[in-house]
Amino acid sequence: MHNDSIESLLRRHYGDDAPAPAGLETRLVASVRREAAELREQERRASRLGKQRISRRAAVRLVAIGTAGLSVVSMGLESLQSLEAGLLGQDITQPAYP
């Protein structure tokens, strides 16, 4: 079904005698143009970032922010495990196999 044209999908859904929805073609053209513009913008940003040099200070800052974010996620997961253990009344800190 992913290879069907829009016309065949409309015929299958509405039948052969049903009219096409009002303004369908203009909406489709606008949607395609909007997606093309978004894709061009993403490509422009990617090429600009690829060409832009980054200082060591900025690189260290990005790594520090990423590491801090990962440690926050890790602490959140640990607290969820301890909360789960408290609610279930089980000690999950011990290994499963002695």
Contacts in CASP RR format, 6 or more apart in sequence:
PFRMAT RR
TARGET T0000
AUTHOR 0000-0000-0000
METHOD contacts of the structure
MODEL  1
MHNDSIESLLRRHYGDDAPAPAGLETRLVASVRREAAELREQERRASRLG
KQRISRRAAVRLVAIGTAGLSVVSMGLESLQSLEAGLLGQDITQPAYP
1 9 0 8 1.000
4 12 0 8 1.000
6 28 0 8 1.000
10 18 0 8 1.000
10 20 0 8 1.000
10 21 0 8 1.000
81 92 0 8 1.000
84 92 0 8 1.000
85 91 0 8 1.000
85 92 0 8 1.000
85 93 0 8 1.000
END
